[in-house]
Amino acid sequence: MRDILSQIVRWWEAGETFGLATVVETFRSAPRPPGAAMAVLGDEAVGSVSGGCVEGAVYELAREVTASGTPVLRRYGVSDDDAFSVGLTCGGVLDVFVEPVSRETFPQLGAVAETVREHGPVAVATVLSGSGAVGARRVVGPGSASGSLGLARLDDAVDDDARGMLAQGLTGIRRYGPHGERRLDDLAVFVHSFAPPPRMLVFGAIDFAAAVARIGKFLGYHVVVCDARPVFATARRFPEADEVVVKWPHDYLSSVTVDERTAICVLTHDPRFDVPLLEVALRTPAGYVGAMGSRRTHEDRLTRLREAGLGEKELGRLRSPIGLDLGARTPEETAVSIAAELIQLRWGGSGRPLSGGSGRIHAPGQRT
């Protein structure tokens, strides 16, 4: 939908009603991911839901939905033996939600488009099927929400989940009971996040970095591994990383944009690399800056950073030794401790065992 947003907003601003088809779920080797969209107004179509396999059928369905005003959830699966009937020749399956869109059915579209243009985070939650009002929509931002899915309790549950998905740049279906119960699946809600995934910058091409890259991808980060040594910084050694960069770490960090959602993990524990790198990192707005090393290494590092001109406020942002105290030993266990610290920082948890507490598990506004 991001790719066709400018066109459909023009239709919306002109007062047109058009059909919007969105891929909401895929199975096996489907050609387009959830969030891929096609819009149809009369004889004109923009976007794609399948790369060509079922475009014709979805085009016709979008025209029908525009005329009827009734949204439809349709599954497209494997085509017949000749691979010429409507279906996916790749063997995949995709679910497509087709809905009529106008100023009346989607009054927040203009505001959503403006937020996306300004690179702000926003999520659109839509009821797909079940006991709720199919097509009902709620627009959720980090600190705001508009529209309703029918019930306040359902809105609250979806708000929590949508904000959690938005924080990770995730798009997909969440299922609830009729009143927002997460243990049930009477009702399917599609949450479309308009936000790039947060970035995890991992410095130091070592075995610990490979484990951190894997868990970073699992948590939804766009993972970059950087090291100045080309023999170690290779895509083969870090297959889970989205990018592997061969460059002096501080030079690379100085060349990229860092925001509050960025996690910086310094795993070099070598003063030649980590002191110049941390001097740059602690002056960025990164939400997390952690560095590996013993407590002795940490104290030496602090001394060097003070000599480089960093103040106590900047040094107070450094999480070193990196990770929560889980007793981790192996690279994989250390990666879990780092991931745990990232999650704790994001949601404000105590880090204590849940079995030792009482009352609510999640504070208001936190995701379950």
Salt bridges, closest charged atoms under 4 A:
GLU25 OE1 - ARG175 NH2 3.34
ASP43 OD1 - ARG63 NH1 3.17
ASP95 OD1 - ARG75 NE 2.62
GLU99 OE1 - ARG137 NH1 2.81
GLU114 OE1 - ARG117 NH2 2.74
ASP155 OD2 - ARG138 NH1 3.65
ASP159 OD1 - ARG138 NE 2.70
ASP161 OD1 - ARG182 NH2 3.41
GLU181 OE2 - HIS179 ND1 3.70
ASP227 OD1 - ARG229 NE 2.85
ASP242 OD1 - LYS217 NZ 3.06
ASP242 OD2 - HIS222 ND1 3.79
GLU243 OE2 - HIS222 NE2 2.78
ASP251 OD1 - HIS250 NE2 3.32
ASP270 OD2 - ARG272 NH2 2.78
ASP274 OD2 - ARG301 NH2 3.27
GLU279 OE2 - ARG283 NH1 3.42
ASP300 OD2 - ARG304 NE 2.88
GLU312 OE2 - ARG306 NE 2.77
GLU314 OE2 - ARG283 NE 3.75
GLU332 OE2 - ARG214 NH2 3.19
GLU341 OE2 - ARG319 NH1 3.52
